[in-house]
């Protein structure tokens, strides 16, 4: 009876400690695809980063509800 209790305690301890291990969550290998190009490298901006930033700022300003409300009242 004592051996059975000891074996059960050892098995329970092994199972309890086995639940404490953490599975690795990193991907197995890194992405090996093509490198992304710059958003301003297309035909619209022809590589001009300043022009792209101005267009982006203008587009964002039109999504600003406060700016749209004040321009609608004028």
Secondary structure, DSSP 8 states (H G I E B T S, - for coil): -HHHHHHHHHHHHHHHHHTT-----S-SS---S-----TT-STTTTT-HHHHHHHHHHHHHTT-HHHHHHHHH-
